[in-house]
């Protein structure tokens, strides 16, 4: 998969960290508001979700650029579509939640449910996206002609040691 990168890291992966953290954190803050009644939790939740949605827009732009660069017959196109559907559903729940709360930052029962749905959808989309990256790991040939599989998104140094001398190397 051809990806837009910064310093050797996929831009989409870098940008998706914001919604992957901020939207579930918004749900946690909403739950704390429900438990304590403290309005500060509700305000912080609203801001966390808004930041997550803005981050998701940026990550989506990079994801669309990566998706368009994929060959049409590849399996990555289908997986990219499923990933986009999961992400889109989570973002619809988040935007709906923000609209419900735009005049008043605190939440209602419906907003708490949307917050939970958005958090679950965001986490599912993140896990699926990570799995996609792992499935499209670089495959090469070991010097003794055994196949080697390296997943550069996994920070496990052991995979490079196990691969030994091969035509694969750590990203620069």
N, C-alpha and C positions, 0 to 999 in steps of 0.2 A: 504494500500500500504506500503510495507516494504521499508524504505528509509535509505540511508546512512546519518548519522547525526553527527554533531559536536556540543557539548554542548546542545544537545536536539533540534537543528535546522537542517532541511534538508540541506545537502551540496549543492544539485542542486539549491535550492532556494537562498542560500548565493552567489554562484558563478554566477548565472544569473543576478545579479545586475550590473556587469560590462558591458555586452553587452546591457542590457536594458537601460543603461544611456549613454554609450559612442557612440553607433551608432546613435541614434537620435540627440545627441549633435553634432556629426560630420556633420549631415545634416544642423543643425542650423548654424554651422560655415561656411559651404559651401554657404548657403544662404547669410550670412553676406559678404563673399568674393564676391559673385555676385553683391551685392548691393554697396559695397564700393571699390572693386578692390584691397583691401589690401591683399598682398600675405601671411602675417602672419596668416590670417584666413584660407587660403587654406592649409598651412603647419600644423596648429593645427588640422584641420579637418582630414587630412590624418593620423596623429598620433592617433587621437581619434578613428577613424575607425579601425586602426590596433590593438589598445588596445582592442576594442570591439570584434574583431574577435578572438584574443588570449583568451580573457575571455570566449567567446562562446565555444571554443574548450574544455576548462576546464569544463565548465558547462555541455557540451554535454557528456563528459566522465562520470560525476556523474549521469546524466539523463539516459544514457544507462545502467549503473549499476542498477539503480532503476527499469528500464523497464524490464530488464532480470529477476529480482527477482519477478516480478508480475506473478500470475498464468495465464496460457494461455487462460483460458475461461473467464476471467474477462473483464468488460467493460473498465477498466483502460488501458488495452492493446490497444484497439482501439483509445481511447483518446490520449494516449501517441504517437501513430503513427501520428495522425493529428497534434499534437504539434510539433513533429519532422519534419514533412513536412513544416509547417509554418517557423520554425526556419531555416531549411535547405535552403529554398528559400531566406530568408533574408540574410543568410550568403553567398549564391552564388552571390547575388547582391553586397554585401560588398566586397567580394574577387575580383569579376570582376572590381569593382570600383578601388580597390587598384592596380590591374594589369594595368588598363588603365593609372594610375597616377604614376607608379613606377619610371619612369625616371624624371618626373616633378611633383612636389607635387600639383601644381594648377590643377583645374578641367576644363573640357570642359562642354558643354551642356549635353552630354551623361552621363558624370560622375555625374553631378548634379541630373539628372533623376534617375540614379542608387542609389545615396545617398538617395533620397526621397523614392524610393521603399524599400531600406534596412531599413530605419527608420520606415516606415509604417509596414513592415513585422515583424520587431523586436517588435514593440509595440503590434501588434495583437497577436504575439506568447506569449508575456508576459501576456497580459490580459487573453488569453485562458489558459495559465498555472496556473494563479491565480484562475481562475474559476474551473479548475480541482481539485486544492487543496481544495477548498471550498466544492466541491461535494463529496469529499472523507473524509469529516470531521468525527471525531469520534462520534459514536452513542452509547448511553448507556441507563441506566434506572435510573430514579429519584426514591427516596426512597418511593414515593407513587405510584410507578409502571408506571408513565408517561414516554414516551420516551424523551430523552434529546439528543440534537445535539450540539457538541462543535467543533468549528473550531479553532484549536490552531494556525493557521497561521494568524488569525485575532486578532489584539491586543486590541480588545474591551473587557474590563473587565466586562462589563454589562452582557455578555453571561454567565460568570461564576456565577455571582450573581443571574441571572434569573434561572440558572440550579439548584441552591441550593444544598442541600446534594444529591449526586448521586455517581454512581460508576465511574465517570469521574473526573479527576483532572487536574490542570495545569501542563504542562511539567516541569520536575525537571531541 
